Structure formats: C-alpha cells, structure tokens
Amino acid sequence: EGSLRCDANINLHIPQPDGSVAATPIVEIKNLNSIRGVVRALEYESQKQYREFLQTGQRLRPGAKITVGWDDARGVTVLQRRKEEAEDYRYFPEPDLVPVVVDAAWLERVRAAVGELPAQQRVRLTEQYGLSDYDARVLTRQGRQLVAYFEEAARQSGDAKAAANWVTNQVLATLNERQQTIIAFPLSPAALAELIREVARTGLPRQRAMEVYARMLEQGCTASEALEQLGIKVVGDVEQLRELVRRAIQANPKAVADFRKGKTRAADAIKGAVMRETKGMARMEIVQQLVAEELRQAPEGP
C-alpha cells in the first residue's frame, strides 16, 4: 500500500576529555510513519539527548531504556514510559482515555451502589452486637446474605451472641453438609430465633437443643412443635429439683464427706445423679445452685 510504520532506537556516544566515551540512555521512538518523520525524530532526539547529557551527565545503565512517541505535528518526542527493570516495561499512556472527574456526588452514588464493605461490616458487628472479631469475620466471609440472616435472628431472639453461635456453628455446618446457600436454608431467622428463646427460657441442655434443631430441619416445624414431638419437658421447678438433690445427697454419703474435706469436685457426683434422674432435662444452673446450698446444710455423717 506504500505505507510505512516503524520504530527507531537512538543513543549518543560522546567523546570525553580523558579519551573515554560516554553513552547516553537508549531511547526508542515510536509512531514513525515516514522517512522524513524518522529523520526529524532522530535529529530532534539526538539534540535533546546531548542537551540533557550536558545538564545532568546521565549515562546508559544496564537494562535501562526509555520509550517516547513522535508527535509529527509538533515536531517533538513525548515520553511514554521508562524501563528500569524487565517487569517495568509494560506500562504506557493511553491517549484515547477521557479524564475521569470524581466529585463528591458521584462518590456518594458509588458508595451507595457498592454498599457496606466486609471490613466495615466486621467493625459494625463487633460494635453493634458485641461479637468477637472471630465471629464477625466468619459471618462476613460468608457474604451479605448470611450477615442479614444473623442480624434478623439476633433482632427477633434478643440475644445476638447466641444467634452468632448458632449461625457460625450449626447453621454453617448444615449448609456445608447440604451444599446449600443461606437462601435455600429451611429455617427462617424467625424459626431460629424461636429456638434460641426456648433454649434460654427452659435452660434446655445443648444435646437436647441439637435434637430439637435436627427435628426442625427434618419436619419444617417450629421449636415448640419439635419439643412436643420429642416429648422434651425441661424440669425447672425449684422445689421438685431440691427434692431430687436431697435424695442424691442421701444416696451419696461419700460425696458429702469428700466435699466437707474441701474436695469441691465431689459435688459433680450429686449433679450427675440429678441429671440421670431427670434424663438430662433438669436446668443445670438451678441444679448447681441447689447442690451448693444443700451440701452446705447437709448434716454431719456418722
């Protein structure tokens, strides 16, 4: 087609008074499309390099290279990039990109569209709900939908720490086992919140709480319905439990004697007897309190 497109490389070797020769940095000239353009560009760049050498004394260094573009209309070279290391030789200006003007209104629109970032979420979860940094990180790593699920369960249950414990442990374990996302999880935040409230109200032991959770998953029922189906009834009546504690003390004189000798772990035998009698359905915090009271009041043995 009779067209020409080429690059040219130039540097000067300038004799020095001591007989040595000083080499200037190599410059690659791009965007040359005519013989006349090549001549003009080389003449301009050679004069420019000589002036810069006289001013700065800059010399050729191993691996160093400069790339310029030739502006034929202005008759000058324009810096595009400098190469100091091999990996540097890949960045250059793009003249066709329009300027991006970032004003406050645009920035706010972008922030609103992006929403809360994970780092911001972690800080908010720890400050607003009192979560540990670990729990906050586990939640945020799973994405916004799981965070939203937790927040709704926390709001409806009134116990953010219990909600975080259930979500980061049982709920995530179920999702991993079923290879589901929180969108497909069968228990709504309201259902989990009800379970949390029932556990707090009744003092349901963890093992039995897990049975209720499993039944809710299987049957799609509420916590109260699962408790009824499983026949779980927590023993929380203080006087009923006190009577069971007294029986256990009477049946375990050695534990009482050991307790009086300062062996506080002997009280565990009494607690264990009560829990066996109630099939694990006694409220442990009440049992612990009653065992401590009754052991202090127990009569001396023979």
CORVENHU-V848293 format. One record per helix or strand of 3 or more residues. SS is the DSSP state (H for helix, E for strand). FROM is the first residue (numbers start at 1). TO is the last residue. If there is no record, write none. Layout:
BEGIN
SS/FROM/TO
SS/FROM/TO
END
This chain:
BEGIN
E/6/10
E/13/15
E/21/23
E/27/32
H/35/56
E/65/71
E/76/83
H/86/88
H/104/114
H/118/129
H/133/141
H/144/157
H/160/178
H/182/184
H/189/202
H/206/219
H/223/230
H/238/251
H/253/260
H/264/277
H/284/297
END
